[in-house]
Amino acid sequence: MVPKSNLSSMEMLKIQVSTLYTINEQQRLLSINEPGGGQAPAIFIGMTSAGSLIYYHEQLPPNLMNELGKDCELPLDIPKLIRKVETYELVNRVWMGPAYAFPELSHEWNQKVQLIGQEQRYMLAEHFPELTDHLHEKSPVAAYVIGDSAVAVCCSARLSDHGAEASLYTAPGYRGHGYAAETVKCWQYYVKERGHVPIYSTSWDNLASQQVARKLGLIQFGVDFSITTVDLRKDCDVR
């Protein structure tokens, strides 16, 4: 079943967050939503024209959440937020960038783009060998193929019951030819065909990725901001 295409920006944001991270019943972040997990942010703020949503790591103490919540009004005072998080743990990464939804379902893309299944996995060997053992969890995997070799790939970085987050790669030497955008067209089609909402997000400093979004006519529904620490205290009692 093809998902609804008229979702509000807040509905899109909720789907995105549940796709990016695993979340407990208290709406606290547990881990990155991918095989092997990974360090979820100490704080994630999703901002849309209709309002913002704030998510905290499950191990953040309540007093720190209260302090951070006081400083989450727009425009964000990022240095102040970082200083407050660092009273708990050292900050490892700060992320900020646009999040996009896809327009109406399109079934047109370059004929050199194809889905990669187990029988076609050999096409990834030259430029994307790390994907060959992860086709199932990254499905659908779309590739721009020249000869017998995939030179651009779009797959599902993270997948939930409702959404799929795009992950896009282009081999050095093949960039700047529009191959990436063609693979995204194919990927999003099959994501929608499987009943999921395709999501495309990137960082503000990734100009090439933003250019792909513009070329595809993607619709920005929000901005993501997150602060990830070096290692949250595993034995912290946050009750």
WOURSUL-V667304 format. One record per pair of residues at least 4 apart in sequence whose C-alpha atoms are under 8 Angstrom apart, sorted by the first residue. I is the first residue (numbers start at 1). GAP is how many residues later the second one is. D is the distance in Angstrom with one decimal. If there is no record, write none. Layout:
i=[I | I]
gap=[GAP | GAP]
d=[D | D]
This chain:
i=[1 | 1 | 1 | 1 | 2 | 2 | 2 | 2 | 2 | 3 | 3 | 3 | 3 | 5 | 5 | 7 | 7 | 8 | 9 | 9 | 9 | 9 | 9 | 9 | 10 | 10 | 10 | 10 | 11 | 12 | 12 | 12 | 13 | 13 | 13 | 13 | 13 | 14 | 15 | 15 | 15 | 15 | 16 | 16 | 16 | 16 | 16 | 17 | 18 | 18 | 18 | 18 | 19 | 19 | 19 | 19 | 19 | 19 | 19 | 19 | 19 | 20 | 20 | 20 | 20 | 20 | 21 | 21 | 21 | 21 | 21 | 21 | 22 | 22 | 22 | 22 | 22 | 23 | 23 | 23 | 23 | 23 | 24 | 24 | 24 | 27 | 28 | 28 | 28 | 28 | 29 | 29 | 29 | 29 | 29 | 29 | 30 | 30 | 30 | 31 | 31 | 31 | 31 | 32 | 32 | 32 | 32 | 33 | 33 | 33 | 33 | 34 | 34 | 34 | 34 | 35 | 39 | 39 | 40 | 40 | 41 | 41 | 41 | 41 | 41 | 41 | 42 | 42 | 42 | 42 | 42 | 42 | 42 | 42 | 42 | 43 | 43 | 43 | 43 | 43 | 43 | 43 | 44 | 44 | 44 | 44 | 44 | 44 | 44 | 45 | 45 | 45 | 45 | 45 | 45 | 45 | 46 | 46 | 46 | 46 | 46 | 46 | 46 | 47 | 47 | 47 | 47 | 47 | 47 | 48 | 48 | 48 | 48 | 49 | 49 | 56 | 56 | 58 | 59 | 59 | 59 | 59 | 59 | 59 | 60 | 60 | 60 | 61 | 61 | 61 | 61 | 62 | 62 | 63 | 64 | 64 | 64 | 65 | 66 | 67 | 67 | 68 | 68 | 68 | 68 | 71 | 71 | 71 | 71 | 72 | 72 | 77 | 78 | 79 | 80 | 81 | 82 | 82 | 82 | 83 | 84 | 85 | 85 | 85 | 85 | 86 | 86 | 86 | 89 | 89 | 89 | 89 | 90 | 90 | 90 | 91 | 91 | 91 | 91 | 92 | 92 | 92 | 92 | 93 | 93 | 93 | 94 | 94 | 94 | 94 | 95 | 95 | 95 | 95 | 95 | 96 | 96 | 96 | 96 | 96 | 96 | 97 | 97 | 97 | 97 | 97 | 97 | 97 | 97 | 98 | 98 | 98 | 98 | 98 | 98 | 98 | 98 | 98 | 99 | 99 | 99 | 99 | 99 | 99 | 99 | 99 | 99 | 100 | 100 | 100 | 100 | 100 | 100 | 100 | 100 | 100 | 101 | 101 | 101 | 101 | 101 | 101 | 101 | 102 | 102 | 102 | 102 | 102 | 102 | 103 | 103 | 103 | 105 | 105 | 106 | 106 | 107 | 107 | 107 | 108 | 108 | 109 | 109 | 109 | 109 | 109 | 110 | 112 | 112 | 112 | 113 | 113 | 113 | 113 | 113 | 113 | 113 | 114 | 114 | 114 | 114 | 114 | 115 | 115 | 115 | 115 | 115 | 116 | 116 | 116 | 116 | 116 | 116 | 116 | 117 | 117 | 117 | 118 | 120 | 121 | 121 | 122 | 122 | 123 | 123 | 123 | 123 | 124 | 124 | 124 | 124 | 124 | 124 | 125 | 125 | 125 | 126 | 126 | 127 | 127 | 127 | 127 | 128 | 128 | 130 | 131 | 134 | 135 | 135 | 135 | 136 | 137 | 137 | 138 | 138 | 138 | 138 | 138 | 139 | 139 | 140 | 140 | 140 | 140 | 140 | 141 | 141 | 141 | 141 | 141 | 142 | 142 | 142 | 142 | 142 | 142 | 142 | 143 | 143 | 143 | 143 | 143 | 143 | 144 | 144 | 144 | 144 | 144 | 144 | 144 | 144 | 145 | 145 | 145 | 145 | 146 | 146 | 151 | 151 | 151 | 151 | 152 | 152 | 152 | 152 | 152 | 152 | 152 | 152 | 153 | 153 | 153 | 153 | 153 | 154 | 154 | 154 | 154 | 154 | 154 | 154 | 154 | 155 | 155 | 155 | 155 | 156 | 156 | 156 | 156 | 157 | 157 | 157 | 157 | 158 | 158 | 158 | 159 | 159 | 159 | 160 | 161 | 162 | 162 | 162 | 163 | 163 | 163 | 163 | 164 | 164 | 164 | 164 | 164 | 165 | 165 | 165 | 165 | 166 | 166 | 166 | 166 | 166 | 167 | 168 | 168 | 169 | 170 | 170 | 170 | 170 | 171 | 174 | 175 | 175 | 178 | 179 | 180 | 180 | 181 | 181 | 181 | 181 | 182 | 183 | 184 | 185 | 185 | 186 | 187 | 188 | 188 | 189 | 190 | 191 | 191 | 191 | 191 | 192 | 192 | 192 | 200 | 202 | 202 | 202 | 204 | 206 | 207 | 208 | 209 | 210 | 211 | 212 | 213 | 213 | 214]
gap=[191 | 192 | 193 | 194 | 190 | 191 | 192 | 193 | 194 | 189 | 192 | 193 | 194 | 98 | 99 | 4 | 5 | 4 | 4 | 39 | 40 | 41 | 212 | 213 | 4 | 38 | 40 | 41 | 4 | 4 | 89 | 209 | 4 | 33 | 35 | 208 | 209 | 4 | 4 | 147 | 148 | 182 | 4 | 147 | 148 | 149 | 183 | 4 | 4 | 5 | 142 | 145 | 14 | 139 | 140 | 141 | 142 | 143 | 144 | 145 | 146 | 12 | 13 | 138 | 139 | 145 | 8 | 9 | 10 | 11 | 12 | 19 | 7 | 8 | 9 | 10 | 11 | 4 | 5 | 6 | 7 | 8 | 4 | 5 | 6 | 28 | 27 | 28 | 29 | 30 | 11 | 12 | 26 | 27 | 28 | 29 | 10 | 27 | 28 | 6 | 7 | 8 | 9 | 5 | 6 | 7 | 8 | 4 | 5 | 125 | 126 | 4 | 123 | 124 | 125 | 102 | 189 | 192 | 17 | 188 | 15 | 16 | 185 | 186 | 187 | 188 | 14 | 15 | 18 | 43 | 184 | 185 | 186 | 187 | 190 | 11 | 12 | 13 | 14 | 183 | 184 | 185 | 10 | 11 | 12 | 180 | 181 | 182 | 183 | 7 | 8 | 9 | 10 | 179 | 180 | 181 | 6 | 7 | 8 | 176 | 177 | 178 | 179 | 4 | 5 | 6 | 175 | 176 | 177 | 4 | 173 | 174 | 175 | 172 | 173 | 4 | 9 | 180 | 173 | 174 | 175 | 177 | 178 | 179 | 4 | 5 | 178 | 4 | 176 | 177 | 178 | 4 | 176 | 4 | 4 | 20 | 21 | 4 | 4 | 4 | 17 | 4 | 13 | 16 | 17 | 5 | 6 | 9 | 10 | 4 | 5 | 4 | 4 | 4 | 4 | 4 | 4 | 9 | 145 | 4 | 4 | 4 | 5 | 6 | 144 | 4 | 5 | 143 | 140 | 141 | 142 | 143 | 139 | 140 | 141 | 136 | 137 | 138 | 139 | 135 | 136 | 137 | 138 | 134 | 135 | 136 | 131 | 132 | 133 | 134 | 108 | 129 | 130 | 131 | 132 | 107 | 108 | 127 | 128 | 129 | 130 | 104 | 105 | 106 | 107 | 108 | 126 | 127 | 128 | 103 | 104 | 105 | 106 | 122 | 123 | 124 | 125 | 126 | 100 | 101 | 102 | 103 | 121 | 122 | 123 | 124 | 125 | 99 | 100 | 101 | 113 | 118 | 119 | 120 | 121 | 122 | 97 | 98 | 99 | 117 | 118 | 119 | 120 | 86 | 96 | 97 | 115 | 116 | 117 | 114 | 115 | 116 | 84 | 87 | 79 | 83 | 78 | 79 | 82 | 77 | 78 | 4 | 73 | 74 | 76 | 77 | 72 | 32 | 33 | 34 | 29 | 30 | 31 | 32 | 69 | 70 | 73 | 28 | 29 | 30 | 31 | 72 | 25 | 26 | 27 | 28 | 71 | 4 | 5 | 19 | 24 | 25 | 26 | 27 | 4 | 18 | 24 | 17 | 4 | 4 | 11 | 10 | 27 | 22 | 25 | 26 | 27 | 4 | 5 | 7 | 8 | 25 | 26 | 4 | 7 | 24 | 23 | 24 | 22 | 23 | 24 | 44 | 4 | 22 | 4 | 4 | 4 | 4 | 5 | 6 | 4 | 19 | 22 | 17 | 18 | 19 | 20 | 21 | 16 | 17 | 15 | 16 | 47 | 50 | 51 | 12 | 13 | 14 | 15 | 46 | 11 | 12 | 13 | 41 | 42 | 44 | 45 | 7 | 8 | 9 | 10 | 11 | 40 | 6 | 7 | 8 | 9 | 35 | 36 | 38 | 39 | 4 | 5 | 6 | 7 | 4 | 5 | 19 | 20 | 23 | 28 | 16 | 17 | 18 | 19 | 22 | 27 | 28 | 31 | 15 | 16 | 17 | 27 | 30 | 12 | 13 | 14 | 15 | 26 | 29 | 30 | 33 | 11 | 12 | 13 | 32 | 8 | 9 | 10 | 11 | 7 | 8 | 9 | 10 | 6 | 7 | 8 | 4 | 5 | 6 | 4 | 35 | 33 | 34 | 35 | 33 | 34 | 35 | 36 | 27 | 32 | 33 | 34 | 35 | 33 | 34 | 35 | 36 | 18 | 32 | 33 | 34 | 35 | 33 | 12 | 16 | 11 | 4 | 5 | 9 | 10 | 4 | 5 | 4 | 5 | 4 | 4 | 4 | 32 | 4 | 31 | 34 | 35 | 4 | 4 | 4 | 4 | 31 | 4 | 4 | 4 | 10 | 4 | 4 | 4 | 5 | 6 | 7 | 4 | 5 | 6 | 13 | 4 | 7 | 8 | 6 | 4 | 4 | 4 | 4 | 4 | 4 | 4 | 4 | 5 | 4]
d=[7.6 | 6.2 | 6.4 | 4.8 | 5.1 | 5.2 | 6.9 | 4.9 | 7.3 | 6.2 | 5.3 | 6.1 | 6.2 | 7.2 | 6.5 | 5.9 | 6.3 | 6.2 | 6.1 | 6.3 | 7.5 | 7.0 | 5.1 | 6.9 | 6.3 | 6.8 | 6.8 | 7.5 | 6.3 | 6.1 | 7.6 | 7.3 | 6.2 | 6.7 | 7.9 | 7.7 | 7.3 | 6.3 | 6.2 | 6.5 | 6.0 | 8.0 | 6.1 | 6.6 | 8.0 | 7.6 | 7.0 | 6.0 | 6.4 | 6.9 | 6.8 | 7.9 | 6.6 | 6.1 | 5.6 | 4.9 | 7.9 | 7.6 | 5.7 | 6.5 | 7.0 | 6.2 | 5.4 | 6.1 | 7.7 | 7.4 | 6.5 | 7.0 | 5.7 | 4.5 | 4.4 | 6.9 | 6.1 | 5.4 | 5.5 | 6.3 | 5.4 | 5.6 | 5.4 | 4.7 | 5.4 | 7.6 | 5.5 | 6.7 | 6.8 | 6.9 | 6.0 | 5.4 | 5.4 | 4.9 | 6.3 | 7.4 | 6.6 | 5.8 | 4.4 | 5.5 | 6.2 | 6.3 | 6.0 | 5.5 | 5.5 | 5.5 | 4.4 | 4.9 | 5.0 | 6.1 | 5.2 | 5.8 | 7.9 | 6.1 | 7.5 | 7.7 | 7.5 | 5.8 | 7.7 | 8.0 | 7.4 | 7.4 | 6.8 | 6.7 | 7.4 | 6.3 | 6.1 | 5.4 | 4.1 | 6.9 | 5.6 | 4.8 | 7.0 | 7.6 | 7.5 | 5.8 | 5.3 | 6.4 | 7.9 | 7.2 | 5.7 | 4.5 | 6.2 | 5.6 | 5.6 | 7.2 | 5.8 | 5.1 | 6.4 | 7.3 | 5.8 | 4.3 | 6.8 | 6.8 | 5.7 | 4.6 | 6.5 | 6.1 | 5.1 | 6.2 | 5.5 | 5.2 | 6.5 | 6.8 | 5.9 | 4.8 | 6.3 | 6.1 | 4.4 | 6.7 | 5.3 | 5.1 | 6.4 | 5.9 | 6.2 | 4.4 | 6.6 | 7.8 | 7.2 | 6.8 | 7.1 | 7.7 | 7.0 | 7.1 | 7.4 | 6.4 | 7.4 | 5.9 | 6.7 | 6.7 | 6.7 | 6.5 | 7.7 | 5.1 | 8.0 | 6.2 | 6.9 | 6.3 | 6.1 | 7.7 | 7.8 | 6.0 | 6.5 | 7.1 | 7.7 | 6.6 | 6.6 | 7.0 | 7.9 | 7.2 | 7.0 | 7.8 | 6.9 | 6.0 | 7.7 | 6.4 | 6.2 | 6.2 | 6.3 | 6.3 | 6.1 | 7.1 | 7.3 | 6.6 | 7.5 | 6.4 | 7.5 | 7.2 | 7.9 | 4.8 | 6.1 | 8.0 | 5.9 | 6.8 | 7.1 | 6.6 | 5.5 | 5.7 | 7.9 | 6.9 | 5.9 | 4.1 | 5.8 | 7.7 | 5.7 | 4.7 | 4.8 | 5.9 | 5.1 | 6.7 | 7.5 | 5.8 | 4.7 | 6.4 | 6.8 | 7.5 | 5.5 | 5.2 | 6.5 | 5.6 | 6.3 | 7.0 | 5.4 | 4.4 | 6.6 | 7.1 | 5.5 | 3.9 | 4.6 | 8.0 | 5.5 | 5.4 | 6.9 | 5.8 | 5.9 | 6.5 | 6.9 | 6.6 | 7.9 | 6.0 | 4.4 | 6.2 | 7.3 | 5.9 | 4.2 | 6.7 | 5.7 | 6.1 | 5.3 | 5.6 | 6.7 | 6.0 | 5.1 | 5.9 | 7.7 | 5.9 | 5.2 | 4.2 | 5.6 | 7.1 | 6.9 | 5.5 | 6.6 | 5.9 | 5.1 | 6.2 | 6.5 | 7.8 | 6.8 | 7.1 | 7.8 | 5.1 | 6.2 | 7.4 | 6.3 | 6.9 | 6.4 | 7.6 | 7.3 | 6.4 | 7.6 | 7.2 | 6.3 | 7.3 | 7.6 | 7.1 | 5.5 | 7.6 | 6.1 | 6.4 | 6.1 | 5.6 | 5.5 | 7.1 | 6.7 | 5.3 | 4.3 | 6.0 | 7.0 | 6.1 | 7.3 | 5.6 | 5.6 | 6.7 | 7.4 | 7.6 | 7.1 | 5.7 | 4.5 | 6.3 | 7.9 | 5.3 | 6.2 | 7.9 | 7.7 | 5.4 | 5.9 | 6.8 | 6.1 | 6.9 | 7.5 | 7.5 | 8.0 | 7.3 | 5.8 | 7.7 | 8.0 | 7.7 | 5.6 | 4.6 | 5.4 | 4.9 | 5.6 | 7.1 | 6.5 | 6.3 | 5.5 | 4.5 | 7.3 | 7.6 | 6.6 | 7.7 | 7.7 | 7.0 | 6.7 | 6.2 | 7.4 | 7.8 | 7.7 | 6.3 | 6.1 | 5.7 | 7.8 | 7.0 | 8.0 | 7.7 | 7.9 | 5.6 | 4.7 | 6.1 | 7.4 | 7.9 | 6.1 | 5.9 | 5.8 | 6.5 | 6.3 | 6.7 | 6.8 | 7.0 | 5.9 | 4.4 | 7.1 | 6.6 | 5.7 | 5.3 | 6.3 | 5.5 | 7.4 | 6.2 | 5.5 | 5.6 | 7.2 | 5.5 | 4.4 | 6.4 | 5.6 | 5.5 | 5.8 | 5.2 | 6.5 | 6.2 | 7.6 | 7.3 | 6.0 | 5.4 | 4.3 | 6.0 | 7.5 | 6.4 | 6.8 | 5.9 | 5.4 | 6.6 | 7.9 | 7.6 | 5.6 | 4.2 | 6.2 | 7.9 | 6.1 | 5.6 | 7.0 | 5.8 | 5.2 | 6.4 | 6.9 | 6.2 | 6.6 | 5.5 | 4.5 | 6.5 | 7.3 | 5.6 | 5.6 | 6.3 | 5.8 | 5.3 | 6.7 | 6.6 | 5.8 | 5.5 | 5.0 | 5.7 | 7.4 | 5.5 | 5.7 | 5.0 | 5.8 | 5.3 | 7.6 | 5.9 | 4.5 | 6.5 | 6.4 | 7.3 | 7.4 | 5.0 | 6.1 | 4.8 | 4.4 | 5.9 | 7.0 | 7.1 | 6.4 | 6.1 | 5.0 | 6.0 | 6.1 | 4.8 | 5.9 | 7.6 | 7.9 | 7.1 | 6.1 | 5.3 | 7.5 | 8.0 | 7.0 | 7.7 | 7.2 | 6.6 | 6.1 | 7.7 | 6.3 | 6.8 | 7.8 | 7.4 | 8.0 | 6.7 | 6.5 | 6.4 | 7.3 | 6.4 | 5.7 | 7.3 | 6.7 | 6.7 | 6.2 | 6.0 | 6.4 | 7.8 | 6.6 | 6.2 | 6.2 | 5.7 | 6.2 | 6.2 | 6.7 | 5.5 | 6.8 | 6.1 | 5.1 | 6.0 | 6.8 | 7.9 | 6.7 | 6.6 | 7.1 | 7.9 | 6.5 | 6.1 | 6.5 | 6.5 | 6.3 | 6.1 | 6.2 | 6.2 | 5.3 | 6.2]
